[in-house]
């Protein structure tokens, strides 16, 4: 095997021993099959995030590729059988929570920082007669927020109500017993026909949509009444049916409220029955003004990306800027010299906080510009150019590492998939930087001309 292979190099960037020592207990199994190692579980998830494979394809790729097996901790190449059943990938994502993946991300960053900036062993030369020097602000912190859309169908009220009606009819079929006599009428054929009349139209007026919603609400109300009567006779719902009924009742109440009040907004609006925790996130982008997924905040310092917050509900990212800065101080021992952020972060509370700690928050001042104050436009331009780094990180995470479309179907696994995207992004950035250092050391030798290699690294 070549030592220059990217998966061999990436394996060297991860402190497997520390991770195994800290989290190996999560994958112990005293009963049943032999438990899988943490390196195999984490390695498989990183490979899946890197290439966007399905669970089945990830297992096959590990079985067929020697370098991927080395990355997952194999001592030798073995293609005789799959490393594990594909269904265990869900188990891996559940066990490796966002909190654990965040700590693993910090361990990876710490190891990369040791390689890039070795510790200075001459600390005694900087002492001032034993008196420690005051800690000054240093470094740059870049913050921004985005949305990680989930892989769901674009929500429409008529589609959601029709799906809810079909689920209720399925519950009625499961509860009915032939000994009970004739099954209650649900008018499902007529309801399905009413749905198709509006769904097949290319152009639908607001009046037609409102009428179709009213009909579906009527059918759903009838189905709820039938289920209540069946439960009154002594029938019981399974835990899955109870959960389904609870979600459908919330959807029905939301849709009924919007229909009666002639509005399109309601608190905690359900946009998917398969993933009811998803909420509409208004982003105001030209491509998609509203996205349906988790909203997340990231920060970048010294080129390393960290996931600061994620939530399925919409929130104002400016409210958490102080927490992000305080976590930066806990990691480094000092506050950043400047914070590069969007205009939304520049509220009075954040400006007062940054001013009190000697931090310069980028962006234009609030209100009118003072008459006799000279604005440093060169500094504003430099801040704007350097803030593009966070947009580049979003682009890489969404285009390469699966953040652009989350395919996980559970609430916990969706959050883990987002954290995995950030971890895989960091590994890729660290490996690319390490590869550039090797090239720079190679081509900076006297054999090569500096004039020939300068354009190669001018972009970096």
ZAMARGU-4260 file (C-alpha; in steps of 0.2 Angstrom, whole numbers, plus 5000, padded with zeros to 4 digits):
<rodrens>
0) 5000/5000/5000 | 5006/5017/4996 | 5009/5029/5011 | 5004/5044/5000 | 4987/5038/4998
5) 4974/5050/5004 | 4965/5038/5015 | 4981/5033/5023 | 4985/5051/5026 | 4968/5055/5033
10) 4970/5040/5045 | 4985/5048/5052 | 4976/5064/5055 | 4964/5056/5067 | 4969/5052/5085
15) 4961/5035/5085 | 4969/5030/5102 | 4961/5045/5111 | 4944/5042/5103 | 4944/5024/5106
20) 4949/5027/5124 | 4935/5039/5127 | 4921/5032/5117 | 4924/5013/5115 | 4911/5009/5128
25) 4897/5015/5117 | 4900/5000/5106 | 4902/4986/5118 | 4890/4972/5117 | 4889/4959/5131
30) 4875/4949/5123 | 4872/4944/5105 | 4884/4947/5091 | 4902/4953/5093 | 4902/4972/5094
35) 4910/4982/5081 | 4925/4994/5085 | 4923/5012/5086 | 4936/5015/5072 | 4926/5004/5060
40) 4909/5013/5064 | 4917/5031/5063 | 4927/5026/5048 | 4912/5020/5039 | 4902/5035/5043
45) 4916/5047/5037 | 4917/5037/5020 | 4898/5038/5018 | 4899/5056/5021 | 4914/5059/5009
50) 4906/5050/4994 | 4887/5051/4998 | 4885/5032/4997 | 4870/5023/5003 | 4871/5011/5018
55) 4872/4996/5007 | 4885/5004/4995 | 4896/5010/5009 | 4898/4992/5016 | 4902/4985/4998
60) 4915/4999/4995 | 4924/4995/5012 | 4923/4976/5007 | 4931/4979/4990 | 4944/4993/4994
65) 4960/4990/5003 | 4963/5008/5007 | 4946/5010/5015 | 4948/4994/5025 | 4965/5002/5032
70) 4956/5018/5036 | 4943/5008/5046 | 4956/4999/5056 | 4959/4983/5047 | 4976/4974/5049
75) 4975/4966/5032 | 4964/4965/5017 | 4949/4954/5018 | 4936/4953/5005 | 4928/4937/5009
80) 4913/4944/5018 | 4905/4961/5022 | 4912/4970/5037 | 4895/4972/5045 | 4876/4972/5040
85) 4871/4988/5032 | 4857/4991/5045 | 4870/4994/5058 | 4874/5011/5050 | 4858/5017/5058
90) 4865/5011/5075 | 4881/5020/5072 | 4873/5036/5068 | 4862/5034/5084 | 4877/5031/5095
95) 4888/5044/5088 | 4878/5059/5094 | 4882/5077/5088 | 4889/5080/5105 | 4901/5066/5103
100) 4906/5070/5085 | 4909/5088/5091 | 4922/5082/5104 | 4930/5071/5091 | 4931/5086/5079
105) 4940/5095/5093 | 4952/5081/5095 | 4956/5081/5076 | 4958/5100/5077 | 4970/5098/5092
110) 4981/5085/5083 | 4981/5096/5067 | 4986/5111/5077 | 5001/5101/5085 | 5007/5097/5068
115) 5005/5114/5061 | 5011/5124/5077 | 5022/5114/5088 | 5023/5119/5106 | 5037/5132/5111
120) 5048/5125/5124 | 5057/5142/5128 | 5043/5149/5138 | 5055/5155/5152 | 5063/5168/5140
125) 5046/5178/5139 | 5044/5179/5158 | 5044/5197/5165 | 5051/5194/5182 | 5038/5181/5185
130) 5024/5193/5182 | 5013/5186/5168 | 5009/5198/5154 | 4991/5203/5152 | 4981/5193/5139
135) 4977/5202/5124 | 4964/5199/5111 | 4971/5189/5096 | 4964/5180/5081 | 4949/5181/5070
140) 4932/5172/5072 | 4921/5170/5057 | 4903/5165/5061 | 4887/5163/5050 | 4871/5152/5049
145) 4863/5142/5035 | 4850/5128/5033 | 4853/5110/5029 | 4837/5104/5019 | 4831/5087/5022
150) 4826/5075/5008 | 4807/5077/5008 | 4793/5081/4996 | 4789/5100/4994 | 4774/5102/5006
155) 4757/5106/5000 | 4742/5107/5011 | 4731/5096/5000 | 4745/5083/4998 | 4747/5083/5017
160) 4729/5081/5021 | 4727/5067/5008 | 4741/5058/5016 | 4734/5060/5033 | 4717/5054/5027
165) 4725/5038/5020 | 4734/5035/5036 | 4718/5036/5046 | 4709/5024/5034 | 4724/5012/5036
170) 4721/5013/5055 | 4703/5010/5053 | 4706/4994/5042 | 4718/4988/5056 | 4706/4990/5070
175) 4691/4983/5061 | 4687/4965/5064 | 4675/4954/5053 | 4666/4949/5068 | 4661/4967/5071
180) 4650/4967/5056 | 4650/4980/5042 | 4665/4991/5041 | 4661/5010/5044 | 4660/5020/5028
185) 4675/5031/5025 | 4670/5037/5007 | 4688/5034/5003 | 4685/5033/4984 | 4676/5049/4984
190) 4689/5057/4994 | 4703/5051/4983 | 4694/5057/4968 | 4692/5074/4975 | 4710/5075/4979
195) 4715/5070/4961 | 4703/5083/4954 | 4714/5097/4962 | 4731/5088/4961 | 4730/5085/4942
200) 4726/5103/4938 | 4741/5113/4931 | 4734/5130/4937 | 4724/5130/4953 | 4715/5146/4959
205) 4715/5150/4978 | 4696/5147/4978 | 4699/5129/4971 | 4713/5125/4984 | 4703/5131/4998
210) 4688/5121/4993 | 4699/5105/4991 | 4706/5108/5009 | 4689/5110/5016 | 4683/5093/5009
215) 4699/5084/5015 | 4696/5091/5032 | 4679/5085/5032 | 4684/5067/5028 | 4698/5067/5041
220) 4685/5073/5054 | 4674/5059/5050 | 4688/5046/5051 | 4693/5053/5068 | 4675/5050/5074
225) 4675/5032/5067 | 4691/5028/5077 | 4685/5036/5093 | 4669/5025/5092 | 4680/5009/5088
230) 4691/5013/5103 | 4675/5016/5114 | 4671/4997/5111 | 4687/4992/5120 | 4699/4991/5105
235) 4717/4997/5108 | 4730/5006/5097 | 4747/5000/5096 | 4762/5012/5101 | 4765/5016/5082
240) 4747/5019/5079 | 4746/5031/5094 | 4761/5040/5088 | 4753/5042/5071 | 4736/5048/5078
245) 4744/5061/5089 | 4754/5068/5074 | 4738/5068/5063 | 4728/5077/5076 | 4741/5091/5077
250) 4741/5092/5058 | 4722/5093/5058 | 4721/5106/5071 | 4734/5117/5062 | 4726/5115/5045
255) 4709/5119/5052 | 4715/5134/5061 | 4723/5141/5045 | 4707/5137/5035 | 4696/5145/5047
260) 4707/5161/5049 | 4711/5163/5031 | 4730/5162/5034 | 4745/5152/5029 | 4755/5154/5045
265) 4754/5144/5061 | 4766/5140/5075 | 4777/5124/5073 | 4769/5120/5057 | 4771/5102/5051
270) 4777/5100/5034 | 4781/5081/5033 | 4771/5067/5041 | 4786/5055/5040 | 4798/5068/5048
275) 4786/5079/5059 | 4800/5088/5068 | 4805/5098/5052 | 4800/5116/5051 | 4800/5129/5037
280) 4816/5139/5038 | 4814/5156/5029 | 4831/5161/5022 | 4826/5173/5008 | 4838/5166/4996
285) 4834/5168/4977 | 4835/5149/4974 | 4824/5144/4988 | 4816/5157/4999 | 4810/5144/5011
290) 4820/5128/5016 | 4814/5113/5026 | 4827/5106/5037 | 4838/5110/5052 | 4846/5127/5054
295) 4864/5128/5060 | 4878/5140/5065 | 4896/5137/5062 | 4912/5146/5066 | 4929/5146/5058
300) 4945/5151/5067 | 4963/5147/5060 | 4954/5138/5046 | 4945/5125/5057 | 4927/5123/5056
305) 4916/5120/5071 | 4897/5117/5073 | 4891/5129/5086 | 4872/5126/5086 | 4859/5117/5076
310) 4840/5117/5078 | 4825/5111/5068 | 4815/5127/5073 | 4819/5144/5066 | 4829/5155/5078
315) 4839/5172/5077 | 4857/5168/5076 | 4862/5185/5083 | 4856/5179/5100 | 4870/5166/5101
320) 4885/5176/5096 | 4890/5179/5114 | 4890/5160/5117 | 4901/5157/5102 | 4914/5170/5108
325) 4914/5163/5125 | 4918/5146/5119 | 4932/5153/5108 | 4939/5161/5124 | 4938/5144/5133
330) 4948/5136/5119 | 4961/5149/5117 | 4962/5158/5134 | 4958/5175/5126 | 4945/5184/5116
335) 4947/5186/5097 | 4953/5202/5090 | 4939/5203/5078 | 4923/5194/5073 | 4918/5194/5055
340) 4899/5191/5054 | 4884/5196/5044 | 4874/5212/5046 | 4861/5202/5056 | 4873/5200/5071
345) 4876/5218/5073 | 4862/5222/5086 | 4864/5233/5101 | 4867/5219/5113 | 4881/5211/5103
350) 4889/5228/5099 | 4890/5233/5117 | 4897/5216/5122 | 4911/5216/5109 | 4915/5234/5113
355) 4916/5229/5132 | 4929/5215/5128 | 4939/5225/5115 | 4932/5215/5100 | 4929/5223/5083
360) 4913/5217/5076 | 4914/5219/5057 | 4900/5228/5047 | 4893/5245/5045 | 4888/5255/5061
365) 4870/5256/5066 | 4860/5272/5062 | 4866/5287/5052 | 4885/5289/5050 | 4893/5303/5060
370) 4898/5318/5050 | 4916/5320/5056 | 4921/5301/5057 | 4931/5294/5043 | 4926/5277/5038
375) 4940/5265/5034 | 4933/5257/5018 | 4949/5247/5015 | 4946/5238/5032 | 4928/5235/5027
380) 4933/5228/5010 | 4946/5217/5019 | 4933/5210/5031 | 4921/5207/5017 | 4934/5197/5007
385) 4940/5187/5022 | 4922/5183/5028 | 4920/5174/5011 | 4929/5159/5020 | 4913/5154/5029
390) 4903/5154/5012 | 4917/5143/5005 | 4915/5131/5019 | 4896/5130/5017 | 4899/5127/4998
395) 4911/5113/5001 | 4900/5105/5015 | 4884/5106/5004 | 4892/5101/4988 | 4904/5087/4994
400) 4899/5082/5011 | 4880/5079/5010 | 4875/5095/5020 | 4865/5101/5004 | 4853/5087/5006
405) 4851/5077/5022 | 4845/5059/5018 | 4843/5053/5036 | 4825/5049/5041 | 4826/5050/5060
410) 4828/5066/5071 | 4843/5060/5080 | 4852/5053/5064 | 4848/5069/5055 | 4858/5079/5068
415) 4872/5066/5068 | 4873/5068/5049 | 4875/5087/5050 | 4889/5085/5063 | 4897/5071/5052
420) 4897/5084/5037 | 4907/5096/5048 | 4919/5083/5054 | 4922/5077/5036 | 4924/5094/5030
425) 4938/5098/5043 | 4947/5082/5038 | 4947/5086/5020 | 4953/5104/5023 | 4967/5098/5035
430) 4972/5085/5022 | 4973/5097/5008 | 4983/5109/5019 | 4995/5095/5023 | 4997/5091/5005
435) 5001/5109/5001 | 5014/5109/5014 | 5022/5094/5007 | 5022/5101/4989 | 5029/5118/4995
440) 5043/5109/5004 | 5046/5099/4988 | 5046/5113/4976 | 5055/5125/4987 | 5071/5115/4985
445) 5085/5124/4975 | 5081/5112/4960 | 5065/5121/4956 | 5064/5139/4952 | 5053/5150/4964
450) 5046/5159/4949 | 5038/5144/4942 | 5029/5138/4958 | 5023/5155/4964 | 5007/5155/4953
455) 5003/5137/4960 | 5001/5143/4978 | 4995/5161/4974 | 4977/5156/4977 | 4981/5148/4994
</rodrens>
